[in-house]
Amino acid sequence: MKIRSLIYDTVAANNLYRHRPGGRQNALKHGHCKNISIGLGAVDDEVTMTIKDDGIGFPDDMPTSAGMGLHIMKYRAKMIGASLDIRPSAGGGTIVICSHHNENPAAKEADLAGKH
């Protein structure tokens, strides 16, 4: 997985990369899934990592104190200013979506320089 080739901020790249094992572990341990897919993509200035499984999904009444893995994933997302969405997947299981605004500092500088 070549995360650094898509993400300009190395702190953001590291934190997105660290979501991968946490999401995988949660899916295996709690979701009792058979399949997990992990994707990373970019559209314009938005980088999105998705972790999708075919497990049992999250309970509707999950306690707010449950799971260090979820707390860590939320903390990592907040640390880089990313959004984290965890919800039932359309075909069953769970999907975790972490989206980060990926601003290219060199392009921004060039744009600003061109305006003067």
C-alpha positions in Angstrom: 0.0 0.0 0.0 1.6 3.3 -1.1 -0.1 5.8 1.2 2.7 8.3 1.2 2.4 8.7 -2.6 -1.1 10.1 -2.1 -0.9 12.0 1.1 1.3 15.2 1.5 1.2 15.4 5.3 3.3 12.6 6.8 1.5 12.8 10.2 -1.8 12.3 8.4 -0.3 9.4 6.3 0.9 7.7 9.4 -2.4 8.0 11.2 -4.4 6.7 8.2 -1.9 3.8 7.9 -2.4 3.0 11.6 -6.2 2.8 11.1 -5.7 -0.3 9.0 -4.6 -2.8 11.7 -7.1 -1.4 14.2 -10.0 -1.7 11.8 -8.9 -5.2 10.7 -8.5 -6.3 14.4 -11.9 -4.9 15.3 -13.6 -6.7 12.3 -12.0 -10.1 13.2 -12.4 -9.9 17.0 -15.8 -8.3 17.3 -17.4 -8.6 13.9 -16.6 -12.3 13.4 -16.2 -11.7 9.7 -14.9 -14.0 7.0 -13.8 -11.2 4.6 -12.3 -7.8 5.0 -11.5 -5.3 2.3 -9.3 -2.3 2.8 -9.2 0.5 0.3 -7.5 3.8 -0.1 -8.3 6.4 -2.7 -8.2 10.0 -3.5 -10.6 12.3 -5.3 -9.5 15.9 -5.8 -8.2 17.0 -2.3 -9.9 14.2 -0.3 -8.2 11.0 0.7 -10.5 8.2 1.9 -9.6 4.9 3.6 -12.4 2.3 3.8 -12.4 -0.9 5.9 -15.4 -3.1 5.1 -16.2 -6.5 6.5 -19.0 -9.1 6.2 -19.3 -9.7 9.9 -22.2 -9.4 12.3 -22.0 -5.5 12.4 -22.3 -3.2 15.4 -25.2 -3.5 17.9 -27.7 -0.6 17.7 -27.2 0.1 21.5 -23.5 0.0 21.7 -22.2 1.6 24.9 -20.2 4.7 24.5 -17.4 3.3 26.7 -17.0 0.2 24.6 -13.8 -0.7 22.8 -10.4 0.9 23.0 -9.9 0.2 19.3 -12.7 2.6 18.4 -11.5 5.2 20.8 -8.0 5.0 19.3 -9.4 5.3 15.7 -11.5 8.3 16.7 -8.5 9.9 18.4 -6.3 9.3 15.3 -8.9 10.8 13.0 -9.4 13.9 15.2 -5.7 14.4 15.5 -5.3 14.9 11.7 -8.7 16.7 11.3 -10.2 13.7 9.4 -13.8 12.5 9.6 -14.5 9.0 10.8 -17.8 7.3 10.0 -18.6 3.8 11.3 -21.9 2.3 10.1 -23.6 -0.8 8.9 -22.6 -1.9 5.4 -25.3 -2.3 2.7 -24.7 -6.0 2.3 -24.2 -6.7 6.1 -21.2 -6.2 8.3 -19.6 -2.9 9.0 -17.9 -0.2 7.0 -15.4 2.3 8.4 -14.7 5.4 6.4 -12.0 7.8 7.3 -11.7 10.9 5.1 -8.9 13.5 5.2 -8.5 16.7 3.3 -5.2 16.3 1.5 -3.8 19.7 0.6 -0.7 20.0 -1.5 1.5 22.7 0.0 3.5 23.2 -3.2 0.4 23.6 -5.3 -1.0 26.1 -2.8 2.2 28.1 -2.8 2.3 28.1 -6.6 -1.3 29.3 -6.7 -0.6 32.1 -4.2 2.5 33.1 -6.1 0.5 33.4 -9.3 -2.0 35.7 -7.7 0.6 38.4 -6.9 
